[in-house]
Amino acid sequence: MLTSALRKAGYGPTLARPSTLAKLLISAALVAGSGSLLLSAPARATPVAGPQICWFGINPGDGSSECATYNPTLDTGTQFALADKVVSLGALTFSGKAGTLGFQWTKIPPVGGLDKDLFALALDFNPDTAGPYNGQFDYEITIDPTNNYQFATAQLDSIVNGDNPLSTKVTKKIAGFGDLVSTNGSNVVGVPVSGKTLQVQNIWTVGDGDVLDSFKDVYTQRVPGPLPLLGAGIAFGFSRKLRRRINASAQA
């Protein structure tokens, strides 16, 4: 469990690292009936121009902030803001592991009149360590209430290295919409969701000898109406190593 005191995560350059983060997006959810993720509606952080990142376990020394539970009453902790989306972190339990958590907005041309932009939250363990272990993190993602967009689909993907079938899984619980489960690195795409606010809980269990390299939550959005939902699985060939993809993106 992270022991850092709550403090305001930088909403500007300290979290904006376009050269560091790949094109990813988030959403896991709080189990229905298990209670509210946050104390109250969070204050909106100031949006920044690029991807945002925080660290847990080991400070990489790159100027980024430590991941911390967001307290909307005190306006402290980690809150990512990109475009019309705000992500506020809730409970964080990383079982003594280290790595980074990042939020990215990927702009994609509309398809058939539908907005195909992607918003992704990705967790990358570094260094990779073998199981058994488990962990979780909760968060809330919201869309600016003054525009016409609402969430359309949710996706969950993970990278697992190991030889124990079905022993490692990541479960993404979205309040009111059920669970997405990625088992042994499987990809779950295009699950319908709706509304302007999603409360999410990610829980992972790593089997003995397995390695959970990374996982990500991805969302698409749409304008309410009788438009068909297209699959959210485009452009999501999660690379074998998330950090390699990040580095390749940074050098492009």
C-alpha positions as CSV (number, residue, x, y, z in Angstrom):
1,M,0.0,0.0,0.0
2,L,1.4,3.4,-0.9
3,T,2.2,5.4,2.2
4,S,2.7,8.8,0.6
5,A,0.8,11.7,2.2
6,L,-2.0,13.1,0.1
7,R,-0.8,16.0,-2.0
8,K,-1.9,17.7,-5.1
9,A,-0.5,15.9,-8.2
10,G,0.9,18.4,-10.7
11,Y,-1.7,19.2,-13.4
12,G,0.9,20.8,-15.7
13,P,4.4,19.8,-17.0
14,T,5.2,17.4,-14.1
15,L,2.5,15.0,-15.4
16,A,2.6,15.9,-19.1
17,R,5.1,13.6,-20.7
18,P,4.3,13.1,-24.4
19,S,7.6,11.5,-25.0
20,T,7.0,8.8,-22.3
21,L,3.5,7.4,-22.7
22,A,2.1,5.3,-25.5
23,K,-1.5,5.7,-26.8
24,L,-3.6,4.1,-24.1
25,L,-6.8,4.6,-22.0
26,I,-8.6,3.5,-18.9
27,S,-11.6,2.3,-17.1
28,A,-12.3,-0.3,-14.4
29,A,-15.2,-0.1,-12.0
30,L,-16.3,-0.2,-8.4
31,V,-18.4,-3.3,-7.7
32,A,-22.0,-2.5,-7.8
33,G,-23.3,-2.0,-4.2
34,S,-19.9,-1.8,-2.7
35,G,-20.1,1.9,-2.0
36,S,-18.9,5.2,-3.6
37,L,-15.4,5.4,-4.9
38,L,-14.9,9.1,-4.0
39,L,-16.1,11.3,-1.2
40,S,-18.0,13.7,-3.5
41,A,-17.9,15.0,-7.0
42,P,-14.3,15.9,-7.6
43,A,-13.1,19.4,-8.5
44,R,-12.0,19.5,-12.1
45,A,-8.3,19.6,-12.6
46,T,-6.8,21.9,-15.2
47,P,-6.5,20.0,-18.5
48,V,-3.0,19.7,-20.0
49,A,-1.8,19.2,-23.5
50,G,-0.3,15.7,-23.3
51,P,-0.2,12.3,-21.6
52,Q,0.1,12.2,-17.9
53,I,1.8,9.8,-15.6
54,C,2.4,9.0,-11.9
55,W,4.7,6.5,-10.2
56,F,4.3,4.0,-7.4
57,G,6.8,2.0,-5.4
58,I,10.1,3.5,-6.8
59,N,10.6,7.2,-7.8
60,P,12.0,7.2,-11.3
61,G,13.5,10.6,-10.7
62,D,12.0,12.1,-13.9
63,G,9.9,14.8,-12.2
64,S,6.6,12.9,-12.2
65,S,4.4,12.8,-9.1
66,E,3.7,9.8,-6.9
67,C,0.3,8.2,-7.4
68,A,-1.9,9.2,-4.5
69,T,-5.6,8.8,-3.5
70,Y,-7.5,11.8,-4.6
71,N,-9.5,13.7,-1.9
72,P,-12.1,15.9,-3.6
73,T,-12.8,17.8,-0.3
74,L,-9.2,18.8,0.1
75,D,-8.5,18.8,-3.7
76,T,-5.3,16.8,-3.1
77,G,-4.0,13.6,-4.6
78,T,-3.7,12.4,-8.2
79,Q,-6.2,13.7,-10.7
80,F,-5.5,13.5,-14.4
81,A,-7.3,15.8,-16.8
82,L,-7.2,15.6,-20.6
83,A,-9.6,17.1,-23.1
84,D,-13.0,16.8,-21.5
85,K,-12.1,13.8,-19.3
86,V,-11.0,13.8,-15.6
87,V,-9.7,10.7,-13.8
88,S,-9.5,10.8,-10.0
89,L,-7.7,8.0,-8.3
90,G,-9.2,6.1,-5.4
91,A,-7.8,3.3,-3.3
92,L,-4.3,2.1,-4.4
93,T,-2.9,-1.2,-3.3
94,F,0.2,-2.4,-5.3
95,S,1.5,-5.2,-3.0
96,G,4.9,-3.6,-2.7
97,K,5.5,-3.5,-6.5
98,A,6.8,-0.6,-8.5
99,G,5.9,1.0,-11.8
100,T,3.9,3.7,-13.5
101,L,0.2,4.6,-14.1
102,G,-0.5,6.8,-17.1
103,F,-3.5,8.4,-18.9
104,Q,-3.5,9.1,-22.6
105,W,-5.9,10.6,-25.1
106,T,-5.6,9.3,-28.7
107,K,-7.3,11.4,-31.4
108,I,-8.8,9.2,-34.2
109,P,-10.9,10.5,-37.2
110,P,-14.6,9.8,-36.9
111,V,-15.9,6.6,-38.5
112,G,-19.5,6.7,-39.9
113,G,-20.2,9.9,-37.9
114,L,-19.1,8.3,-34.6
115,D,-16.4,9.8,-32.4
116,K,-13.6,7.1,-32.2
117,D,-11.2,8.9,-29.9
118,L,-9.7,6.7,-27.3
119,F,-9.0,7.4,-23.6
120,A,-6.8,4.9,-21.9
121,L,-5.4,4.3,-18.4
122,A,-2.4,1.9,-18.4
123,L,-0.5,0.4,-15.5
124,D,3.0,-0.9,-16.2
125,F,5.0,-2.8,-13.5
126,N,8.7,-2.1,-13.6
127,P,10.6,-4.1,-12.7
128,D,8.5,-7.2,-13.6
129,T,8.3,-9.6,-10.7
130,A,7.0,-13.2,-10.6
131,G,3.8,-14.1,-8.6
132,P,2.1,-15.0,-6.5
133,Y,0.8,-11.6,-5.5
134,N,-2.3,-9.4,-6.0
135,G,-3.4,-5.8,-5.9
136,Q,-6.0,-3.3,-6.9
137,F,-6.7,0.4,-7.7
138,D,-10.0,2.3,-7.9
139,Y,-10.7,5.4,-9.9
140,E,-13.5,7.5,-11.3
141,I,-13.5,8.9,-14.9
142,T,-15.9,11.6,-15.9
143,I,-16.8,13.6,-19.0
144,D,-17.4,17.3,-18.8
145,P,-21.1,17.7,-18.1
146,T,-21.4,20.7,-20.3
147,N,-20.9,18.8,-23.6
148,N,-23.1,16.2,-25.3
149,Y,-20.7,13.2,-25.1
150,Q,-21.2,10.1,-23.0
151,F,-19.2,6.9,-22.7
152,A,-19.9,4.2,-25.4
153,T,-17.6,1.2,-24.8
154,A,-15.0,-0.1,-22.4
155,Q,-12.0,-2.4,-23.0
156,L,-9.5,-4.3,-20.9
157,D,-6.2,-5.8,-22.1
158,S,-3.2,-7.3,-20.3
159,I,0.2,-8.7,-20.9
160,V,1.1,-11.9,-19.0
161,N,4.3,-13.9,-19.2
162,G,4.2,-17.4,-17.8
163,D,3.3,-21.1,-18.2
164,N,0.4,-21.5,-15.9
165,P,-2.9,-21.3,-17.9
166,L,-5.7,-19.4,-16.3
167,S,-3.7,-18.7,-13.2
168,T,-3.3,-14.9,-13.7
169,K,-6.2,-12.5,-14.3
170,V,-7.2,-8.9,-14.2
171,T,-10.8,-8.0,-13.4
172,K,-12.2,-4.6,-14.2
173,K,-15.4,-3.9,-12.3
174,I,-17.5,-1.0,-13.6
175,A,-20.4,0.0,-11.3
176,G,-23.7,-0.6,-13.0
177,F,-22.2,-2.4,-16.0
178,G,-20.6,-5.6,-14.6
179,D,-17.1,-7.1,-14.9
180,L,-14.5,-7.4,-17.7
181,V,-12.0,-10.2,-17.1
182,S,-8.7,-10.6,-18.8
183,T,-7.3,-14.1,-18.1
184,N,-3.8,-15.0,-18.9
185,G,-3.4,-11.9,-21.2
186,S,-6.7,-12.1,-23.1
187,N,-8.2,-8.9,-24.6
188,V,-11.8,-7.9,-23.8
189,V,-13.2,-5.3,-26.3
190,G,-16.3,-3.3,-27.1
191,V,-18.3,-3.8,-24.0
192,P,-21.2,-1.3,-24.0
193,V,-21.3,1.4,-21.2
194,S,-23.1,4.7,-21.0
195,G,-23.3,7.9,-19.0
196,K,-20.9,10.7,-18.1
197,T,-19.3,9.1,-15.0
198,L,-17.9,5.6,-14.5
199,Q,-16.6,4.2,-11.2
200,V,-14.1,1.5,-11.7
201,Q,-12.1,-1.0,-9.7
202,N,-9.2,-3.0,-11.1
203,I,-8.3,-6.2,-9.2
204,W,-5.5,-8.5,-10.3
205,T,-4.2,-11.9,-9.1
206,V,-0.9,-13.2,-10.4
207,G,-0.3,-16.9,-10.3
208,D,2.8,-18.6,-8.9
209,G,5.7,-18.0,-11.3
210,D,3.7,-15.8,-13.7
211,V,4.5,-12.2,-14.5
212,L,1.9,-9.5,-15.0
213,D,3.8,-7.1,-17.2
214,S,1.1,-4.5,-17.7
215,F,-2.6,-3.9,-18.3
216,K,-4.8,-1.1,-19.6
217,D,-8.4,0.2,-19.5
218,V,-9.7,1.8,-22.7
219,Y,-12.9,3.9,-23.4
220,T,-14.7,5.3,-26.4
221,Q,-17.4,8.0,-26.4
222,R,-20.4,9.0,-28.5
223,V,-23.1,11.6,-28.7
224,P,-26.4,10.1,-27.4
225,G,-28.7,8.9,-30.1
226,P,-29.7,5.9,-32.2
227,L,-26.2,5.4,-33.7
228,P,-24.7,1.9,-33.7
229,L,-21.8,1.2,-31.5
230,L,-18.7,0.1,-33.4
231,G,-16.1,-2.1,-31.8
232,A,-13.5,-0.5,-29.6
233,G,-10.8,-2.9,-30.5
234,I,-9.2,-0.9,-33.3
235,A,-5.6,0.0,-33.0
236,F,-5.1,-2.1,-29.9
237,G,-2.3,-4.5,-30.7
238,F,-0.9,-4.3,-27.2
239,S,2.9,-4.8,-27.7
240,R,4.7,-7.7,-26.0
241,K,6.3,-5.2,-23.7
242,L,4.5,-1.9,-23.0
243,R,7.7,-0.1,-22.1
244,R,9.1,-1.0,-25.5
245,R,6.1,0.5,-27.2
246,I,6.4,3.6,-25.1
247,N,10.0,4.0,-26.0
248,A,9.3,3.5,-29.7
249,S,6.6,6.1,-29.5
250,A,8.9,8.5,-27.8
251,Q,11.6,8.1,-30.5
252,A,9.1,8.5,-33.4
